[in-house]
Amino acid sequence: MIDLHTHTLLSDGELVPSELVRRAYTKGYRAIGITDHADASNLDFVTERIVKVARALNTFQDTVVIPGVEITHAPPGQIPELVFEARRLGAVLVVVHGETPVEPVAPNTNQAAIESRTDILSHPGFITPELARLARENNVFLEISARRGHSLTNGHVARVAMEAGAGLVVNTDTHSPENLITRERAFQILMGAGLTEAQAREVFANNEALLAASRRLL
């Protein structure tokens, strides 16, 4: 399993990074992205600590830890500068919290994230075909989410992405131990979103590609 979107006690998760990574290892994880929530108030604090802990953990255990951040509920007009600053601070993965239907995310967040060329637009809700095409052009991956609530629009995201040729990834958005899943469960989630077996394998390949790109930056 390669999971590029998880949270720890550095934001609203339940576990310290070391325990999260250990539990992920026992689930068969090859790699995990730690992408705690941040906005302008805590971006430097969160990013610097995740980068530090990832460096240490990658020295002592086998599951690859990718340091990142999820820009969350930031005003859309501020997202470009936050994406830039997160990368400057050392975030290897930059995720933007998309317009999920279960939270009051500001309109135009999806567009700002895609125009900023973030790595992943998480749980993008009822994303439009136009924005899915822009995501393809800007090499922004759209997320199929294993998380309850955010997963309500997985079928829509999968259909629109396939029609637009946009890349998909599958992640858990883990906040607690029970949110971690196996690769087999991830495959079920992709099939449940309406993808064919071949399309599901393409999604896994996209997770692999992001891992490979990330490892070059570690």
C-alpha positions in Angstrom: 0.0 0.0 0.0 1.2 3.5 -0.9 -0.9 6.1 1.0 -0.1 9.8 0.3 -2.5 11.5 2.7 -2.5 11.0 6.5 -2.6 13.0 9.7 -0.9 12.9 13.1 -1.1 14.7 16.4 0.6 17.6 14.6 -2.9 18.5 13.5 -6.1 16.6 14.2 -4.8 13.0 14.0 -4.7 10.7 17.0 -1.2 9.3 16.8 2.4 10.6 16.9 4.2 10.1 13.6 6.3 7.1 14.8 3.2 5.1 15.9 1.3 6.0 12.7 4.2 4.7 10.6 4.6 1.6 12.7 0.9 0.8 12.4 1.1 1.4 8.7 4.0 -1.0 8.4 2.0 -3.8 10.0 -0.8 -3.1 7.4 1.8 -3.7 4.6 2.5 -0.1 3.8 5.5 0.5 1.5 5.2 4.2 1.8 3.2 6.8 3.7 2.8 10.5 3.2 2.3 12.5 6.4 0.3 15.6 5.4 -1.0 17.3 8.4 -3.4 20.2 8.1 -2.0 23.7 7.8 -2.9 27.3 6.8 -0.9 30.5 7.2 -1.0 30.2 11.0 1.0 27.0 11.3 2.5 26.1 7.9 6.1 26.7 9.1 5.6 24.8 12.3 3.9 21.8 10.8 6.1 21.5 7.7 9.4 21.8 9.5 8.5 19.2 12.1 7.2 16.7 9.5 10.4 17.1 7.4 12.5 16.5 10.6 10.6 13.4 11.7 10.5 11.9 8.2 14.2 12.2 7.9 14.7 10.4 11.2 12.2 7.7 10.6 13.6 7.0 7.1 16.9 6.3 8.8 15.5 3.6 11.2 12.7 1.8 9.5 11.5 0.3 6.2 8.2 2.1 5.3 9.2 5.2 3.3 7.9 8.4 5.0 7.2 11.3 2.7 7.0 14.7 4.4 4.1 16.8 3.3 1.3 19.1 4.3 -2.4 19.5 3.5 -3.4 23.2 3.0 -6.8 23.2 4.6 -9.7 25.8 4.5 -7.3 28.5 3.4 -8.9 31.4 1.4 -8.6 30.5 -2.2 -6.7 33.6 -3.0 -4.0 32.6 -0.5 -3.5 29.1 -1.7 -0.9 29.9 -4.4 1.5 31.5 -1.9 0.9 28.7 0.7 1.7 26.0 -1.9 4.9 27.9 -2.8 5.9 28.4 0.8 5.2 24.7 1.7 7.6 23.6 -1.0 10.2 26.2 0.1 10.0 24.8 3.7 10.7 21.3 2.4 7.3 19.6 1.9 7.8 16.9 -0.7 4.1 16.4 -1.1 1.7 19.3 -1.1 -2.0 18.4 -0.8 -4.9 20.9 -0.9 -8.1 20.1 1.0 -10.7 20.1 -1.8 -14.3 21.0 -1.9 -15.7 17.9 -0.2 -19.5 18.1 0.2 -19.3 17.3 4.0 -17.4 20.5 5.0 -17.9 24.2 4.3 -14.9 24.5 2.0 -14.8 27.9 0.3 -15.9 27.9 -3.4 -13.1 28.1 -5.9 -10.7 26.2 -3.7 -10.5 23.4 -6.3 -9.6 25.9 -9.0 -7.0 27.7 -6.9 -5.4 24.4 -5.9 -5.2 23.2 -9.5 -3.9 26.5 -10.8 -1.2 26.4 -8.1 -0.1 23.0 -9.4 -0.4 21.3 -6.1 0.5 17.6 -6.1 -2.9 16.2 -5.0 -6.3 17.8 -4.7 -7.8 15.7 -2.0 -11.5 14.7 -2.0 -12.5 17.3 -4.6 -16.3 16.8 -4.3 -18.3 17.7 -7.3 -15.4 18.8 -9.4 -16.4 20.1 -12.8 -15.2 18.6 -16.1 -13.4 21.9 -16.9 -11.4 21.7 -13.7 -10.6 18.0 -14.3 -9.2 18.9 -17.7 -7.1 21.7 -16.1 -5.9 19.2 -13.5 -4.7 16.9 -16.4 -2.9 19.8 -18.0 -1.3 20.9 -14.7 -0.4 17.3 -13.6 -2.5 17.6 -10.5 -3.8 14.3 -9.2 -7.4 14.0 -8.0 -8.1 11.8 -5.0 -10.3 8.9 -4.5 -10.8 8.8 -0.7 -11.2 6.0 1.7 -12.5 8.3 4.3 -16.1 8.2 5.4 -18.0 11.3 4.2 -15.4 12.5 1.7 -15.9 9.2 -0.2 -19.5 10.1 -1.0 -18.4 11.7 -4.3 -15.8 9.1 -5.3 -18.0 7.9 -8.1 -18.4 11.4 -9.5 -14.7 12.1 -9.2 -13.8 8.9 -10.9 -16.2 9.4 -13.8 -15.2 13.0 -14.4 -11.5 12.3 -14.1 -11.7 9.4 -16.6 -13.6 11.4 -19.1 -11.1 14.3 -18.8 -8.0 12.1 -18.7 -7.0 13.4 -15.3 -4.8 11.3 -13.0 -6.3 9.7 -9.9 -4.7 8.5 -6.7 -6.2 6.6 -3.8 -5.5 7.6 -0.2 -7.0 7.1 3.2 -7.0 10.5 4.8 -6.1 8.6 8.0 -6.8 10.3 11.3 -7.0 7.3 13.6 -5.5 3.7 13.5 -8.7 2.1 12.1 -8.5 4.4 9.0 -5.4 2.6 7.7 -6.3 0.0 5.0 -4.7 -2.7 3.0 -4.0 -2.6 -0.7 -6.9 -5.1 -1.2 -9.3 -2.7 0.5 -8.0 0.2 -1.6 -8.8 -1.9 -4.7 -12.3 -2.5 -3.5 -12.8 1.3 -3.0 -11.6 2.0 -6.5 -13.9 -0.7 -7.9 -16.8 0.7 -5.8 -16.1 4.1 -7.4 -17.0 2.6 -10.7 -13.6 1.9 -12.1 -12.7 -1.2 -14.1 -9.9 -3.5 -12.9 -7.6 -2.0 -15.5 -8.4 1.6 -14.4 -7.9 0.6 -10.8 -4.4 -0.7 -11.6 -3.7 2.7 -13.3 -4.6 4.5 -10.1 -2.2 2.3 -8.2 0.5 3.1 -10.8 -0.1 6.8 -10.2 0.5 6.3 -6.5 3.7 4.5 -7.5 4.7 7.4 -9.7 4.2 10.0 -7.0 6.3 7.8 -4.6 9.1 7.6 -7.1 9.1 11.3 -7.7 9.0 12.0 -4.0 11.9 9.7 -3.3 14.1 11.7 -5.6 13.5 14.7 -3.3 14.1 13.0 0.0 
